């Protein structure tokens, strides 16, 4: 099953980083957040990715080319002009990098990928990590028979909450409001969404969700666990802190990637 990841936005609210690279390539633990997202899908056996590129897409292409080349031993036959890479890990990814336009809007990028989408597919944004159970999400989607499912999550707190006992600060809490829900991405879509609900490059996902909702074709899979977008520098610092502590909730994959954690590919 294919996984579409939107990685073409400018990421202006994280301009400290995105002036030189697209937001999905901003690093957490010396690996792009895009890699963390892909590891999440790969943990569940979803290893075929289509990445929609736009802003600084060449950066993403170079990173993946270097990832393939420098993550293993390399043998060169200069006489024949051949290069072979011995892969040291068990990742079995197939990655298609597609230029979807510099100014194309979010839903428009999905529309541009339509030639590669023959059946039900996952879709998410290239800047958020979570612990959502993907097989359960897919089961939920297949069970209701609608065209689209998004994952509803509790919004992460923007500010720490004070726990007061009278005027005394008893504790601090980072827990979000349990009554609120937002769209966390991690969606499942049928190809018909591209055909019937997305008009072209200018189409925005927010309006696409609204159109699907009005037609009764949009369902929400409620995820009560961890979810964190990387919207600003504050979020990057928070995610880095979790990663460095060894308690990153989204790191659900097994030891297959231990040899990769903390390495930066493409720097020689």
N, C-alpha and C positions, 0 to 999 in steps of 0.2 A: 504494500500500500504506500502511495506516494505522500510525501510531506512537503507542503509549500511553505516557505519562510519568506516573509516580506523584509527585504534588507536594502531598500532603495531610498529611504527618506534622508533628509539632511541632518536631523537631530540637533536643531538649533539651541535647544535648552541645555545641551551638553557641549557647548561650543569649545570649552577648554580642551576637549579631546577631538571633536569632530571637524575641527578646522583642517586636520591632516588625514582623517580616516572616517569612514561611515560608522554610525553608532554601533551596529552589530559587531564591529571589529574592535570595539573598546574592550580592554582586557580585564578579566577578573582572575586573579591567580596566574597571571602571565599567559592566559589563553583567552581568545575572544569570547564574549558572551554568546556569540553565535555557536561556537563549539560546545559550550555548556548545554545549550538548548538541543543541539543535535545529539549529544550524549544521552540526554533524557529520552528522546525518541528511540535511539539505538538500544537503550537498555531493555525496551519492550519488543525489540525485534523489527522496528521500522527503520530501514536503512537506505531508502531511496528518497533522495532530497532534490527538490527543485527550488533554487534560491533566486528570487526576483531582485535584480540589481538595478541601481539608478545612480544616485550620488556616489562618486568615487568608486564605481563598480570595479575598476581595474585593480584597486587595492585588494578586494576580496578574491579576485581571480589569481593574483600573484600569491596571496597567502596560501590558497589551496594548492597551487602548483608547487610551492616550496614545502608545504606540509607533506605532499606525496613524495617529494624528492629527498628531503632531509630527515625524515622520520625513520629512515632505515639505512643500511649499508648500501653503497652504490658501486656498481661495476661499469667501467667504460671500455669500449673497444674503439680506440681512436681510428684504427684503419677502416673499420666498417661504419663508424659514425653512430654506434648504438650505445644506449644507456639503459642499464637494468638496476632497479631498486629492490633490495631485499626487505620486505615488509616485516618489522619486528613485532607488530601487535596484531590483534585479532579483529580490528574494525573492518567491517565488510560494507563500506559505504559506497553508494553510487550517487554522485553529485552532479547535477546539471545547473550551470550558472547561466542565467538568461538576462540579457540587457532588456529592461522593460521601459526604458525612457527616463530621462533626467527629471522631467516635470510631471510624469504620470502619477495620478492619484492612487490611493491604496487599492480600491476595488478595480481600478483600471489595470493595475499590475497583474491581478489575478486573471482578468479578461485576456490579457496578452499571453498568458500561459495556457490558454484553452487547448491548443493543439497537443499538449502533453498530458491532458487530464481526461482519460477515458472512463474513469470510474470514481467511486467515492474517494475523497482525499482529505488528509489533515491540512490545516492551515493555521499558522500563528505568526506573531510578530517577532522580529529579530532583536528584541531588547528586554524580554521578560523571562524570568525563571520561575518554576513552580514544581510542586510535587503531585500534580494531577495524575490520576491513574488512567493512562491512555486506553488500555483495553476496555476498562469500564465505561469510559467516555464513548468509545466506538460502539459498544454493546447498547448503550442508551440511545445513541443515534439510530442504529439499525432497528431498535425496538419501536420507535415512534413513527417512522416512515416519512418524516418531513424532509425538506430539502436541506435544512441547515440546523446545526447545533453549535452554540457558543458555550464557553465555560464561564459561569458566573462565580465570581470570587469576592471575598471581602476586601475592601480597599485597605492597603497598608497605611498605617498611621503616618501623617505628615509631621506630627509632633508627639513627643512622649507625653503620656497622661499621668497626672498626679493622683495618687491614692491618698486621700486625706482622712485623718481621724481628728475631727474638730479642726483646729488650725495647724495641727502637726502633720508634716509630710511623712506618711507611713511607708510609702513605696512609690516606685515608678513603674508604669506599665507601657509596653509597646504593642498591646493587643488592639486590633481594629474594632470598630463598632460592629457588633455581631448582627445588627438589624439591616445593615446596608449591603447592597450587592452592586458590583460593576462588571463590565465585560472584560474578562482577562485574556481574551484570545483563545488559543488552544481549541480551535473550532474543527468541526467535521462538516464538509460540504459535498453536495452532489454536483456533478458537472452542469446540471440544469440551472444552477445559480448563475453561472457565467452567461448562459444563453438567454435567460428570461429576466434577470434582475440587475445586470450590469450593462450599461449602454456603451461605454468607451473609456478613453484615457482619463477623462475628467471625473469619472464616477468615484465617489468616496464610500468607504466601507460603512460609515455611520448611516448614510442614506440607504445603502443596500440592506443593512440590518432592519431599518425602518420599513422598507418596502416588503421585505420578507415577513416581518411581524404583522403588517396590515393584511397580508395574504394568508396568514395562519400557517406559515411555513418555517417558523423559527422557534426553536426550543432551547432551553437553558439547562445545562448540566451543572449542578451545584457542587462546588469544590470548597470544602471547609478548611483545607490545609494551607500550606505555605504558598504564597504568591508575592512576587516582588518585581515591579518594573524598574528599569534603569532610565528614568526620565531626566535626572539632573545629577550633578556632581555629588550631591548629598547621597543619592541612591548608590552610586558607584562605591563611595567610601563605605557605606553600610554593607554592601555585598562583599567587598574586599575583607572587611572585618570578620564577617561570618566565615569566609573561605579560609583565612589565615588562622582562625581559631580551631579549624578541623571539625566544625559543627555546621557546615553549610547544608541546610535541609534539602536542597534540590539535588545534591550529589547522591543519587540513589543507585548509580551504576556500580558494577562490581569492580574487582581488581584488574580487569582486562586493560584498563587505561592508566594504571599506576605509573607505568613507564613514560606516559605522556604528560601527566600533570606537572605543571610548573615549567614546561619547556616552551621556548618561543621559536617557532619555525620560521625560516626565511631570513634569519640573521646569521650571516657568515663573515 
